[in-house]
Amino acid sequence: MIATPKLMFIGGGALDSLADCMAQLRVSKPLIVTDPLMVELGKVAQVTDRLEAEGHAFDVFSDTVPDPTTDVIEAGAAILKSDGFDCLIALGGGSPMDTAKAMNVLACAGGKMRDYKVPASPNMEVMPLICIPTTAGTGSEVTKIMVITDTATDEKMLMNGLACLPTAAIIDYTLTMSVPFRTTADTGIDSLTHAMEAYVSQRANPYSDSVALSAMQRLYANIRAACVEPDNETAREQMMLGATQGGMAFSNASVCLVHGMSRPLGAFFHVPHGLSNAMLLPAVTEFSAPSALARYADCARVMDIADDSEGDQLAVNKLIEALVALNQDLKVPTPKDYGIDEERYFSVIPTMAEQAIASGSPGNNPRVPTAAEIEKLYEQVWA
């Protein structure tokens, strides 16, 4: 099964298509889900100005937090149910988009968010959701996946179902032009991880393969320029397209071990999702590659790290070296350098390994790890 939004408006200036998008979906009163930074930067005003010009009533919920929590979701869902809204507009990075998805499910279906975590599959009818990403990162604007932190347990819960799939996406790279270096780097490596994991996943298929390979090529070729030349429109556009393709790839295949290990690392130590992926990607690639050598070699070749004249093993060796170099160039810290307490880190490694396995993502990996192997990987990436 291939699942994508009904409508996608893509390109510089695509935000001007908002009124057309709402007309096609036959909706008129949105609740805008965003965060305080989007309000401060004037991004929300770019949306509300267009809504006001068309005479649409709306309200703004801007209490989204990084790594969305069940407390915030419950508060937002109560507002969504209270005032006759007929759709949502999510504006921002992955956190506002996942928050809007979760609010939609909870408002329309009730219960608690933990009721919908995998292996449950929320497929109920929900309100139309229009996603407008402002980072080239999570791909959440095109996925049927969301990750929500349970404040009662600190567990990052993975949810996967058609109710989480946005109805429409407005993908305008000009909204990313002010994104700073660290966020550009972390969300860019997150997107690269989406594409790579979708391609090597045991659930890969011809559709996901095609968009994953295209995403890898765009992302690797442009990530450094997007970080160090923030006004480089060509790089920004390619990163945005690659991020969306990466989202389409993993939403229709799966993520694997990097994401399985990343979620607990983020939940316990509040490491941003893209950054925790970056910390893990080289080591997990090295661990996984022997079980999918040809696939990882394809990744190296499409990213121009290796060429067709080189054998698979050499190509994979170059890939691992290139991922380490990318982290160095983009100043990705180790967990130790990030400032995580060493005693606390090592004490929760067994729990993080258990939660990684429980997410289901490691089971999609080309080399399915044991809990002990995951623990060793956490130890390996520490410093």
C-alpha positions as a Markdown table, in Angstrom:
| # | Residue | x | y | z |
|---|---|---|---|---|
| 1 | Met | 0.0 | 0.0 | 0.0 |
| 2 | Ile | 1.3 | 3.4 | -1.0 |
| 3 | Ala | -0.1 | 6.4 | 1.0 |
| 4 | Thr | 0.5 | 10.1 | 0.3 |
| 5 | Pro | -1.4 | 13.3 | 0.9 |
| 6 | Lys | -4.3 | 14.1 | -1.5 |
| 7 | Leu | -2.8 | 17.4 | -2.5 |
| 8 | Met | 0.8 | 18.7 | -2.6 |
| 9 | Phe | 1.8 | 22.3 | -3.6 |
| 10 | Ile | 5.5 | 22.4 | -4.1 |
| 11 | Gly | 8.0 | 25.2 | -4.9 |
| 12 | Gly | 9.0 | 28.7 | -4.0 |
| 13 | Gly | 5.9 | 30.7 | -3.3 |
| 14 | Ala | 3.7 | 27.7 | -2.8 |
| 15 | Leu | 2.3 | 29.2 | 0.4 |
| 16 | Asp | 0.2 | 31.4 | -1.9 |
| 17 | Ser | -1.7 | 28.3 | -2.8 |
| 18 | Leu | -3.2 | 28.1 | 0.7 |
| 19 | Ala | -6.6 | 29.5 | -0.2 |
| 20 | Asp | -6.8 | 27.2 | -3.3 |
| 21 | Cys | -5.9 | 24.3 | -1.1 |
| 22 | Met | -8.6 | 25.0 | 1.4 |
| 23 | Ala | -11.2 | 25.6 | -1.3 |
| 24 | Gln | -10.4 | 22.2 | -2.9 |
| 25 | Leu | -10.7 | 20.5 | 0.5 |
| 26 | Arg | -14.0 | 22.5 | 1.2 |
| 27 | Val | -12.8 | 23.8 | 4.6 |
| 28 | Ser | -13.0 | 27.3 | 6.0 |
| 29 | Lys | -12.2 | 27.5 | 9.7 |
| 30 | Pro | -8.8 | 26.2 | 10.7 |
| 31 | Leu | -7.0 | 25.9 | 14.0 |
| 32 | Ile | -3.4 | 26.7 | 13.3 |
| 33 | Val | -1.0 | 24.5 | 15.3 |
| 34 | Thr | 2.5 | 26.0 | 15.6 |
| 35 | Asp | 5.1 | 27.0 | 18.2 |
| 36 | Pro | 6.2 | 30.3 | 19.8 |
| 37 | Leu | 9.3 | 30.7 | 17.5 |
| 38 | Met | 7.1 | 30.6 | 14.4 |
| 39 | Val | 5.0 | 33.5 | 16.0 |
| 40 | Glu | 8.1 | 35.4 | 16.9 |
| 41 | Leu | 9.7 | 35.0 | 13.4 |
| 42 | Gly | 6.5 | 36.2 | 11.7 |
| 43 | Lys | 5.9 | 32.9 | 9.9 |
| 44 | Val | 2.4 | 32.6 | 11.5 |
| 45 | Ala | 1.5 | 36.1 | 10.2 |
| 46 | Gln | 2.4 | 34.9 | 6.7 |
| 47 | Val | -0.4 | 32.3 | 7.1 |
| 48 | Thr | -2.9 | 34.4 | 9.0 |
| 49 | Asp | -2.6 | 37.3 | 6.6 |
| 50 | Arg | -3.6 | 35.0 | 3.7 |
| 51 | Leu | -6.5 | 33.6 | 5.8 |
| 52 | Glu | -7.7 | 37.1 | 6.7 |
| 53 | Ala | -7.5 | 38.2 | 3.0 |
| 54 | Glu | -9.9 | 35.4 | 2.2 |
| 55 | Gly | -12.3 | 36.1 | 5.1 |
| 56 | His | -11.5 | 32.9 | 7.0 |
| 57 | Ala | -12.1 | 32.7 | 10.7 |
| 58 | Phe | -9.3 | 30.9 | 12.6 |
| 59 | Asp | -7.5 | 30.5 | 15.9 |
| 60 | Val | -3.8 | 29.8 | 16.7 |
| 61 | Phe | -2.6 | 27.2 | 19.1 |
| 62 | Ser | 1.1 | 28.0 | 19.6 |
| 63 | Asp | 1.9 | 25.9 | 22.7 |
| 64 | Thr | 3.7 | 23.2 | 20.8 |
| 65 | Val | 7.0 | 22.0 | 22.4 |
| 66 | Pro | 10.0 | 20.2 | 21.0 |
| 67 | Asp | 9.4 | 16.4 | 21.3 |
| 68 | Pro | 5.6 | 16.9 | 21.6 |
| 69 | Thr | 4.1 | 15.6 | 24.9 |
| 70 | Thr | 0.8 | 14.0 | 25.8 |
| 71 | Asp | 0.0 | 17.0 | 28.1 |
| 72 | Val | 0.3 | 19.5 | 25.2 |
| 73 | Ile | -1.7 | 17.2 | 22.9 |
| 74 | Glu | -4.6 | 16.9 | 25.4 |
| 75 | Ala | -4.7 | 20.7 | 25.8 |
| 76 | Gly | -4.7 | 21.2 | 22.1 |
| 77 | Ala | -7.3 | 18.6 | 21.4 |
| 78 | Ala | -9.7 | 20.2 | 23.9 |
| 79 | Ile | -9.4 | 23.5 | 22.0 |
| 80 | Leu | -9.9 | 21.8 | 18.6 |
| 81 | Lys | -13.2 | 20.3 | 19.8 |
| 82 | Ser | -14.4 | 23.5 | 21.4 |
| 83 | Asp | -15.2 | 26.0 | 18.6 |
| 84 | Gly | -16.4 | 24.6 | 15.4 |
| 85 | Phe | -13.1 | 24.1 | 13.6 |
| 86 | Asp | -13.3 | 22.1 | 10.4 |
| 87 | Cys | -9.6 | 21.6 | 9.7 |
| 88 | Leu | -6.1 | 22.1 | 11.0 |
| 89 | Ile | -3.1 | 23.9 | 9.6 |
| 90 | Ala | 0.3 | 22.7 | 11.0 |
| 91 | Leu | 3.1 | 25.3 | 10.6 |
| 92 | Gly | 6.7 | 24.6 | 11.6 |
| 93 | Gly | 9.0 | 21.6 | 12.0 |
| 94 | Gly | 8.2 | 18.1 | 12.9 |
| 95 | Ser | 7.0 | 19.0 | 16.4 |
| 96 | Pro | 4.0 | 21.2 | 15.3 |
| 97 | Met | 3.1 | 18.7 | 12.6 |
| 98 | Asp | 3.2 | 15.7 | 14.9 |
| 99 | Thr | 1.3 | 17.7 | 17.5 |
| 100 | Ala | -1.4 | 18.6 | 15.0 |
| 101 | Lys | -1.7 | 14.9 | 13.9 |
| 102 | Ala | -2.0 | 13.8 | 17.5 |
| 103 | Met | -4.6 | 16.5 | 18.4 |
| 104 | Asn | -6.6 | 15.4 | 15.4 |
| 105 | Val | -6.7 | 11.8 | 16.4 |
| 106 | Leu | -7.4 | 12.5 | 20.1 |
| 107 | Ala | -10.2 | 15.1 | 19.3 |
| 108 | Cys | -11.9 | 12.8 | 16.8 |
| 109 | Ala | -11.5 | 9.4 | 18.5 |
| 110 | Gly | -11.0 | 10.2 | 22.2 |
| 111 | Gly | -9.1 | 8.0 | 24.7 |
| 112 | Lys | -5.4 | 8.5 | 25.5 |
| 113 | Met | -2.5 | 8.8 | 23.1 |
| 114 | Arg | -0.9 | 5.6 | 24.4 |
| 115 | Asp | -4.0 | 3.8 | 23.0 |
| 116 | Tyr | -2.7 | 4.5 | 19.5 |
| 117 | Lys | 1.0 | 3.6 | 19.7 |
| 118 | Val | 2.3 | 0.7 | 17.7 |
| 119 | Pro | 1.2 | -2.0 | 17.2 |
| 120 | Ala | -2.2 | -0.2 | 17.2 |
| 121 | Ser | -3.0 | 1.5 | 13.9 |
| 122 | Pro | -5.1 | 4.7 | 14.1 |
| 123 | Asn | -7.1 | 4.6 | 10.8 |
| 124 | Met | -10.3 | 6.5 | 11.9 |
| 125 | Glu | -11.9 | 9.4 | 10.1 |
| 126 | Val | -10.3 | 12.7 | 11.2 |
| 127 | Met | -10.4 | 16.4 | 10.1 |
| 128 | Pro | -8.5 | 17.6 | 7.1 |
| 129 | Leu | -4.9 | 18.5 | 8.0 |
| 130 | Ile | -2.8 | 20.9 | 5.9 |
| 131 | Cys | 0.9 | 20.7 | 6.8 |
| 132 | Ile | 3.3 | 23.6 | 6.0 |
| 133 | Pro | 6.9 | 22.6 | 6.9 |
| 134 | Thr | 9.4 | 25.3 | 7.7 |
| 135 | Thr | 12.4 | 23.0 | 8.0 |
| 136 | Ala | 13.9 | 20.6 | 5.5 |
| 137 | Gly | 13.8 | 17.7 | 7.9 |
| 138 | Thr | 11.3 | 15.4 | 9.3 |
| 139 | Gly | 9.1 | 14.8 | 6.2 |
| 140 | Ser | 6.1 | 14.7 | 8.5 |
| 141 | Glu | 4.1 | 16.7 | 6.0 |
| 142 | Val | 3.8 | 13.5 | 3.9 |
| 143 | Thr | 3.9 | 10.7 | 6.4 |
| 144 | Lys | 1.4 | 8.6 | 8.3 |
| 145 | Ile | 3.7 | 8.5 | 11.3 |
| 146 | Met | 4.0 | 10.6 | 14.4 |
| 147 | Val | 6.1 | 10.4 | 17.6 |
| 148 | Ile | 4.7 | 11.6 | 20.9 |
| 149 | Thr | 6.3 | 11.6 | 24.4 |
| 150 | Asp | 4.2 | 10.1 | 27.2 |
| 151 | Thr | 4.8 | 12.5 | 30.1 |
| 152 | Ala | 3.8 | 9.7 | 32.5 |
| 153 | Thr | 6.6 | 7.3 | 31.4 |
| 154 | Asp | 9.0 | 9.5 | 29.3 |
| 155 | Glu | 8.5 | 7.0 | 26.5 |
| 156 | Lys | 8.7 | 8.3 | 22.9 |
| 157 | Met | 5.7 | 6.5 | 21.4 |
| 158 | Leu | 5.6 | 5.7 | 17.7 |
| 159 | Met | 2.2 | 5.9 | 16.0 |
| 160 | Asn | 1.5 | 4.8 | 12.4 |
| 161 | Gly | -1.8 | 5.0 | 10.7 |
| 162 | Leu | -3.9 | 6.7 | 8.0 |
| 163 | Ala | -5.4 | 9.0 | 10.6 |
| 164 | Cys | -1.9 | 10.5 | 10.9 |
| 165 | Leu | -1.5 | 11.2 | 7.2 |
| 166 | Pro | -1.9 | 14.9 | 6.3 |
| 167 | Thr | -4.6 | 15.6 | 3.7 |
| 168 | Ala | -2.5 | 18.3 | 2.0 |
| 169 | Ala | 1.1 | 19.6 | 2.1 |
| 170 | Ile | 2.4 | 23.0 | 1.1 |
| 171 | Ile | 6.1 | 22.7 | 0.6 |
| 172 | Asp | 7.7 | 26.1 | 0.1 |
| 173 | Tyr | 11.5 | 26.1 | 0.5 |
| 174 | Thr | 11.5 | 29.9 | 1.0 |
| 175 | Leu | 10.1 | 29.3 | 4.5 |
| 176 | Thr | 13.5 | 27.6 | 5.4 |
| 177 | Met | 15.7 | 30.5 | 4.4 |
| 178 | Ser | 16.1 | 31.8 | 8.0 |
| 179 | Val | 16.8 | 28.3 | 9.6 |
| 180 | Pro | 20.1 | 28.4 | 11.5 |
| 181 | Phe | 23.1 | 26.2 | 11.0 |
| 182 | Arg | 22.4 | 23.7 | 13.8 |
| 183 | Thr | 18.8 | 23.1 | 12.9 |
| 184 | Thr | 19.6 | 22.9 | 9.2 |
| 185 | Ala | 22.3 | 20.3 | 9.9 |
| 186 | Asp | 20.3 | 18.2 | 12.3 |
| 187 | Thr | 17.1 | 18.1 | 10.2 |
| 188 | Gly | 19.2 | 17.5 | 7.0 |
| 189 | Ile | 20.9 | 14.4 | 8.5 |
| 190 | Asp | 17.5 | 13.3 | 9.8 |
| 191 | Ser | 16.2 | 13.4 | 6.2 |
| 192 | Leu | 19.3 | 11.6 | 4.9 |
| 193 | Thr | 18.7 | 8.9 | 7.6 |
| 194 | His | 15.0 | 8.6 | 6.5 |
| 195 | Ala | 16.1 | 7.9 | 2.9 |
| 196 | Met | 18.9 | 5.5 | 3.8 |
| 197 | Glu | 16.8 | 3.5 | 6.2 |
| 198 | Ala | 13.9 | 3.3 | 3.8 |
| 199 | Tyr | 16.2 | 1.9 | 1.1 |
| 200 | Val | 17.8 | -0.8 | 3.3 |
| 201 | Ser | 14.6 | -1.6 | 5.2 |
| 202 | Gln | 13.2 | -5.1 | 5.0 |
| 203 | Arg | 10.0 | -3.4 | 4.0 |
| 204 | Ala | 11.5 | -1.5 | 1.0 |
| 205 | Asn | 9.5 | -1.6 | -2.2 |
| 206 | Pro | 10.0 | -0.2 | -5.8 |
| 207 | Tyr | 8.1 | 3.0 | -5.0 |
| 208 | Ser | 10.1 | 3.7 | -1.8 |
| 209 | Asp | 13.3 | 2.8 | -3.5 |
| 210 | Ser | 12.9 | 5.4 | -6.2 |
| 211 | Val | 12.1 | 8.3 | -3.9 |
| 212 | Ala | 14.7 | 7.2 | -1.4 |
| 213 | Leu | 17.5 | 7.2 | -3.9 |
| 214 | Ser | 16.5 | 10.6 | -5.3 |
| 215 | Ala | 16.3 | 12.0 | -1.8 |
| 216 | Met | 19.8 | 10.7 | -0.9 |
| 217 | Gln | 21.3 | 12.3 | -4.0 |
| 218 | Arg | 19.7 | 15.7 | -3.3 |
| 219 | Leu | 20.4 | 15.8 | 0.4 |
| 220 | Tyr | 24.1 | 14.7 | 0.4 |
| 221 | Ala | 25.0 | 17.0 | -2.5 |
| 222 | Asn | 23.5 | 20.1 | -0.8 |
| 223 | Ile | 23.5 | 19.7 | 3.0 |
| 224 | Arg | 26.9 | 21.4 | 3.5 |
| 225 | Ala | 26.0 | 24.3 | 1.3 |
| 226 | Ala | 22.6 | 24.8 | 3.0 |
| 227 | Cys | 24.4 | 24.9 | 6.4 |
| 228 | Val | 27.3 | 27.3 | 5.6 |
| 229 | Glu | 25.5 | 29.4 | 2.9 |
| 230 | Pro | 22.1 | 30.0 | 4.4 |
| 231 | Asp | 21.0 | 32.2 | 1.6 |
| 232 | Asn | 21.8 | 29.6 | -1.1 |
| 233 | Glu | 18.3 | 29.2 | -2.6 |
| 234 | Thr | 19.3 | 26.2 | -4.8 |
| 235 | Ala | 20.7 | 24.3 | -1.9 |
| 236 | Arg | 17.6 | 25.2 | 0.3 |
| 237 | Glu | 15.2 | 24.1 | -2.5 |
| 238 | Gln | 17.0 | 20.8 | -3.0 |
| 239 | Met | 17.1 | 20.1 | 0.7 |
| 240 | Met | 13.4 | 20.7 | 1.0 |
| 241 | Leu | 12.6 | 18.4 | -1.9 |
| 242 | Gly | 14.9 | 15.8 | -0.5 |
| 243 | Ala | 13.3 | 16.0 | 2.9 |
| 244 | Thr | 9.8 | 15.5 | 1.4 |
| 245 | Gln | 11.1 | 12.6 | -0.7 |
| 246 | Gly | 12.7 | 11.0 | 2.4 |
| 247 | Gly | 9.4 | 11.3 | 4.2 |
| 248 | Met | 7.5 | 9.7 | 1.4 |
| 249 | Ala | 10.1 | 6.9 | 1.3 |
| 250 | Phe | 10.1 | 5.9 | 4.9 |
| 251 | Ser | 6.4 | 6.4 | 5.4 |
| 252 | Asn | 5.8 | 3.8 | 2.6 |
| 253 | Ala | 8.6 | 1.5 | 3.7 |
| 254 | Ser | 9.9 | 2.0 | 7.3 |
| 255 | Val | 12.7 | 3.4 | 9.4 |
| 256 | Cys | 15.1 | 1.0 | 11.0 |
| 257 | Leu | 17.6 | 0.7 | 13.8 |
| 258 | Val | 18.8 | 4.3 | 13.9 |
| 259 | His | 15.3 | 5.6 | 14.6 |
| 260 | Gly | 14.6 | 2.8 | 17.1 |
| 261 | Met | 17.7 | 3.8 | 19.1 |
| 262 | Ser | 17.2 | 7.6 | 18.5 |
| 263 | Arg | 13.8 | 7.8 | 20.2 |
| 264 | Pro | 14.9 | 6.7 | 23.7 |
| 265 | Leu | 18.0 | 8.8 | 23.5 |
| 266 | Gly | 15.8 | 11.8 | 22.8 |
| 267 | Ala | 13.2 | 10.9 | 25.5 |
| 268 | Phe | 15.7 | 10.4 | 28.3 |
| 269 | Phe | 18.1 | 13.2 | 27.5 |
| 270 | His | 16.1 | 15.7 | 25.4 |
| 271 | Val | 18.4 | 15.4 | 22.4 |
| 272 | Pro | 16.6 | 16.9 | 19.3 |
| 273 | His | 15.5 | 14.0 | 17.1 |
| 274 | Gly | 17.6 | 14.9 | 14.1 |
| 275 | Leu | 20.7 | 15.3 | 16.2 |
| 276 | Ser | 20.2 | 12.0 | 18.0 |
| 277 | Asn | 19.9 | 10.3 | 14.5 |
| 278 | Ala | 23.1 | 12.0 | 13.5 |
| 279 | Met | 24.9 | 10.7 | 16.6 |
| 280 | Leu | 23.9 | 7.2 | 15.7 |
| 281 | Leu | 24.0 | 7.0 | 11.9 |
| 282 | Pro | 27.7 | 6.1 | 11.2 |
| 283 | Ala | 27.9 | 3.4 | 13.9 |
| 284 | Val | 24.6 | 1.8 | 13.0 |
| 285 | Thr | 25.5 | 1.8 | 9.3 |
| 286 | Glu | 28.7 | 0.0 | 10.1 |
| 287 | Phe | 26.8 | -2.5 | 12.2 |
| 288 | Ser | 24.1 | -3.1 | 9.6 |
| 289 | Ala | 26.0 | -3.1 | 6.4 |
| 290 | Pro | 27.2 | -6.7 | 6.3 |
| 291 | Ser | 23.6 | -7.8 | 6.0 |
| 292 | Ala | 22.7 | -5.5 | 3.1 |
| 293 | Leu | 26.1 | -4.8 | 1.4 |
| 294 | Ala | 24.7 | -4.2 | -2.1 |
| 295 | Arg | 22.0 | -1.8 | -0.8 |
| 296 | Tyr | 24.4 | 0.3 | 1.3 |
| 297 | Ala | 26.8 | 0.3 | -1.7 |
| 298 | Asp | 23.9 | 1.7 | -3.8 |
| 299 | Cys | 23.6 | 4.5 | -1.2 |
| 300 | Ala | 27.3 | 5.3 | -1.6 |
| 301 | Arg | 27.1 | 5.4 | -5.4 |
| 302 | Val | 23.9 | 7.6 | -5.6 |
| 303 | Met | 25.6 | 10.1 | -3.2 |
| 304 | Asp | 28.7 | 10.1 | -5.4 |
| 305 | Ile | 30.8 | 8.8 | -2.5 |
| 306 | Ala | 31.8 | 5.8 | -4.6 |
| 307 | Asp | 31.5 | 4.9 | -8.3 |
| 308 | Asp | 30.4 | 1.9 | -10.3 |
| 309 | Ser | 33.9 | 0.7 | -10.8 |
| 310 | Glu | 34.4 | 0.0 | -7.1 |
| 311 | Gly | 33.2 | -3.1 | -5.4 |
| 312 | Asp | 30.4 | -3.2 | -2.8 |
| 313 | Gln | 32.7 | -3.6 | 0.2 |
| 314 | Leu | 34.9 | -0.7 | -0.8 |
| 315 | Ala | 31.8 | 1.5 | -1.6 |
| 316 | Val | 30.4 | 0.7 | 1.9 |
| 317 | Asn | 33.7 | 1.5 | 3.6 |
| 318 | Lys | 33.7 | 4.8 | 1.8 |
| 319 | Leu | 30.1 | 5.4 | 2.9 |
| 320 | Ile | 30.9 | 4.9 | 6.6 |
| 321 | Glu | 33.9 | 7.2 | 6.3 |
| 322 | Ala | 31.8 | 9.8 | 4.6 |
| 323 | Leu | 29.1 | 9.7 | 7.3 |
| 324 | Val | 31.8 | 10.2 | 10.0 |
| 325 | Ala | 33.2 | 13.1 | 8.0 |
| 326 | Leu | 29.8 | 14.7 | 7.5 |
| 327 | Asn | 29.2 | 14.6 | 11.3 |
| 328 | Gln | 32.6 | 16.3 | 11.8 |
| 329 | Asp | 31.9 | 19.0 | 9.2 |
| 330 | Leu | 28.5 | 19.7 | 10.6 |
| 331 | Lys | 29.8 | 19.7 | 14.2 |
| 332 | Val | 27.6 | 16.9 | 15.4 |
| 333 | Pro | 28.5 | 16.2 | 19.1 |
| 334 | Thr | 28.8 | 12.8 | 20.7 |
| 335 | Pro | 26.4 | 12.2 | 23.6 |
| 336 | Lys | 29.4 | 12.9 | 25.9 |
| 337 | Asp | 30.2 | 16.2 | 24.2 |
| 338 | Tyr | 26.5 | 17.1 | 24.2 |
| 339 | Gly | 26.8 | 17.3 | 28.0 |
| 340 | Ile | 24.8 | 14.2 | 29.0 |
| 341 | Asp | 25.7 | 12.8 | 32.4 |
| 342 | Glu | 27.9 | 9.7 | 32.0 |
| 343 | Glu | 26.6 | 7.8 | 35.0 |
| 344 | Arg | 23.0 | 8.5 | 34.0 |
| 345 | Tyr | 23.6 | 7.6 | 30.4 |
| 346 | Phe | 25.1 | 4.2 | 31.1 |
| 347 | Ser | 22.5 | 3.4 | 33.8 |
| 348 | Val | 19.6 | 3.7 | 31.4 |
| 349 | Ile | 21.2 | 1.9 | 28.4 |
| 350 | Pro | 19.3 | -1.4 | 29.1 |
| 351 | Thr | 16.0 | 0.5 | 29.3 |
| 352 | Met | 16.8 | 2.4 | 26.1 |
| 353 | Ala | 17.6 | -0.9 | 24.4 |
| 354 | Glu | 14.3 | -2.3 | 25.6 |
| 355 | Gln | 12.4 | 0.7 | 24.3 |
| 356 | Ala | 14.2 | 0.7 | 21.0 |
| 357 | Ile | 13.1 | -2.9 | 20.4 |
| 358 | Ala | 9.6 | -2.3 | 21.6 |
| 359 | Ser | 9.2 | 0.5 | 18.9 |
| 360 | Gly | 9.4 | -2.2 | 16.2 |
| 361 | Ser | 11.8 | -0.2 | 14.1 |
| 362 | Pro | 14.9 | -2.4 | 14.8 |
| 363 | Gly | 12.9 | -5.4 | 13.4 |
| 364 | Asn | 12.9 | -3.7 | 10.0 |
| 365 | Asn | 16.7 | -3.4 | 10.0 |
| 366 | Pro | 18.6 | -5.5 | 7.5 |
| 367 | Arg | 20.6 | -6.9 | 10.5 |
| 368 | Val | 18.1 | -7.3 | 13.3 |
| 369 | Pro | 19.9 | -6.7 | 16.6 |
| 370 | Thr | 19.6 | -8.3 | 20.0 |
| 371 | Ala | 19.2 | -6.1 | 23.0 |
| 372 | Ala | 22.8 | -6.8 | 23.9 |
| 373 | Glu | 23.9 | -5.6 | 20.5 |
| 374 | Ile | 21.9 | -2.4 | 20.9 |
| 375 | Glu | 23.5 | -1.8 | 24.3 |
| 376 | Lys | 26.9 | -2.1 | 22.8 |
| 377 | Leu | 26.0 | 0.4 | 20.1 |
| 378 | Tyr | 24.9 | 2.9 | 22.7 |
| 379 | Glu | 28.2 | 2.4 | 24.5 |
| 380 | Gln | 30.1 | 2.8 | 21.2 |
| 381 | Val | 28.6 | 6.1 | 20.3 |
| 382 | Trp | 29.0 | 7.6 | 23.8 |
| 383 | Ala | 32.4 | 9.3 | 23.0 |
